[in-house]
Amino acid sequence: MTRIEGLGPVGISLNITPDETYLDEAARLESLGYSAIWLRGGQIDSLDRITAVVRATDSIPVATGIIPVDVYESEAVAQLHADLQTTAPDRFVVGLGGPQVPRPLRGLNEYLDRLDRSAPPVPAERRILAALGPRKLELARDRAAGAVLLLVTPDYIAEARRILGPDATLVVSLMTVLGTDAAQARDTARVPLRFLSGVGGYATNFVRMGFGADDIAGLSDRLVDDLVAWGDADAIVARVHSHLAAGADHVVVSELGEEPDEVARQLARLLPLRA
């Protein structure tokens, strides 16, 4: 399997706002030197958002983290990929995930089959799958360019790399909170964790990583500290480096606090944003 071309070590998540200001923000993030812009799946209320970000920037890869396959038909995704290949070749990374149903692999395989049969097809080397458990990681290895992981420890990243092998692209989305007040940072981190811990795949993966029922039910300090990077910019940079050292090819910084602009600026001065 070929790695996704053009992804340097550090990307950043773009917050899509109801107005058009997020397009200016996309251009600013590109100017800071980040190696990819990632769009949060829950904010993609239209596939046109992806096209708009590509058009608002010059050359940076734009990836989806993720397009939910139970929301958008494969035909629409294939058409979007074909259109962007014409106007902005190899800049759109098709990140796919879901569906959040029992036995999701069958539905995901069928979706990938349809992308393969599209005219033109969405090639495996331009798509990446959200994956946590071993079977989804194997699917990402076999039918895509690699996997995107969220809420994982360095030890789990190393295990994911073992499953994916050396040639697949391994992306880790890292939630961050810029702030040194421990109680406040953890409270901020617990907002998305509270929702995600109720999603079966994440809760199961927390157990795989060694967290107990009390850790998960109470979102313990240990669980928060292991899965979310918080502190000053140096602390967040150290966590990014730990994920890269564990086997990630690309770390996506996703700020949960109220100052994502400040986080983007500070990290851009401290991190190796491009290979």
Secondary structure in CASP SS format (residue, H / E / C, confidence):
PFRMAT SS
TARGET T0000
AUTHOR 0000-0000-0000
METHOD secondary structure of the structure
MODEL  1
M C 1.00
T C 1.00
R C 1.00
I C 1.00
E C 1.00
G C 1.00
L C 1.00
G C 1.00
P C 1.00
V E 1.00
G E 1.00
I E 1.00
S E 1.00
L E 1.00
N C 1.00
I C 1.00
T C 1.00
P C 1.00
D C 1.00
E C 1.00
T H 1.00
Y H 1.00
L H 1.00
D H 1.00
E H 1.00
A H 1.00
A H 1.00
R H 1.00
L H 1.00
E H 1.00
S H 1.00
L H 1.00
G C 1.00
Y C 1.00
S C 1.00
A C 1.00
I E 1.00
W E 1.00
L E 1.00
R E 1.00
G H 1.00
G H 1.00
Q H 1.00
I C 1.00
D C 1.00
S C 1.00
L C 1.00
D H 1.00
R H 1.00
I H 1.00
T H 1.00
A H 1.00
V H 1.00
V H 1.00
R H 1.00
A H 1.00
T C 1.00
D C 1.00
S C 1.00
I C 1.00
P C 1.00
V E 1.00
A E 1.00
T E 1.00
G E 1.00
I C 1.00
I E 1.00
P E 1.00
V C 1.00
D C 1.00
V C 1.00
Y C 1.00
E C 1.00
S H 1.00
E H 1.00
A H 1.00
V H 1.00
A H 1.00
Q H 1.00
L H 1.00
H H 1.00
A H 1.00
D H 1.00
L H 1.00
Q H 1.00
T H 1.00
T H 1.00
A C 1.00
P C 1.00
D C 1.00
R C 1.00
F E 1.00
V E 1.00
V E 1.00
G E 1.00
L E 1.00
G E 1.00
G C 1.00
P C 1.00
Q C 1.00
V C 1.00
P C 1.00
R C 1.00
P H 1.00
L H 1.00
R H 1.00
G H 1.00
L H 1.00
N H 1.00
E H 1.00
Y H 1.00
L H 1.00
D H 1.00
R H 1.00
L H 1.00
D H 1.00
R H 1.00
S C 1.00
A C 1.00
P C 1.00
P C 1.00
V C 1.00
P C 1.00
A H 1.00
E H 1.00
R H 1.00
R E 1.00
I E 1.00
L E 1.00
A E 1.00
A C 1.00
L C 1.00
G C 1.00
P H 1.00
R H 1.00
K H 1.00
L H 1.00
E H 1.00
L H 1.00
A H 1.00
R H 1.00
D H 1.00
R H 1.00
A C 1.00
A C 1.00
G E 1.00
A E 1.00
V E 1.00
L E 1.00
L E 1.00
L C 1.00
V C 1.00
T C 1.00
P H 1.00
D H 1.00
Y H 1.00
I H 1.00
A H 1.00
E H 1.00
A H 1.00
R H 1.00
R H 1.00
I H 1.00
L H 1.00
G C 1.00
P C 1.00
D C 1.00
A C 1.00
T E 1.00
L E 1.00
V E 1.00
V E 1.00
S E 1.00
L E 1.00
M E 1.00
T E 1.00
V E 1.00
L E 1.00
G C 1.00
T C 1.00
D C 1.00
A H 1.00
A H 1.00
Q H 1.00
A H 1.00
R H 1.00
D H 1.00
T H 1.00
A H 1.00
R H 1.00
V H 1.00
P H 1.00
L H 1.00
R H 1.00
F H 1.00
L H 1.00
S C 1.00
G C 1.00
V C 1.00
G H 1.00
G H 1.00
Y H 1.00
A H 1.00
T H 1.00
N H 1.00
F H 1.00
V H 1.00
R H 1.00
M C 1.00
G C 1.00
F C 1.00
G C 1.00
A H 1.00
D H 1.00
D H 1.00
I H 1.00
A H 1.00
G H 1.00
L C 1.00
S C 1.00
D H 1.00
R H 1.00
L H 1.00
V H 1.00
D H 1.00
D H 1.00
L H 1.00
V C 1.00
A E 1.00
W E 1.00
G E 1.00
D C 1.00
A H 1.00
D H 1.00
A H 1.00
I H 1.00
V H 1.00
A H 1.00
R H 1.00
V H 1.00
H H 1.00
S H 1.00
H H 1.00
L H 1.00
A H 1.00
A H 1.00
G C 1.00
A C 1.00
D C 1.00
H E 1.00
V E 1.00
V E 1.00
V E 1.00
S E 1.00
E E 1.00
L C 1.00
G C 1.00
E C 1.00
E C 1.00
P H 1.00
D H 1.00
E H 1.00
V H 1.00
A H 1.00
R H 1.00
Q H 1.00
L H 1.00
A H 1.00
R H 1.00
L H 1.00
L C 1.00
P C 1.00
L C 1.00
R C 1.00
A C 1.00
END
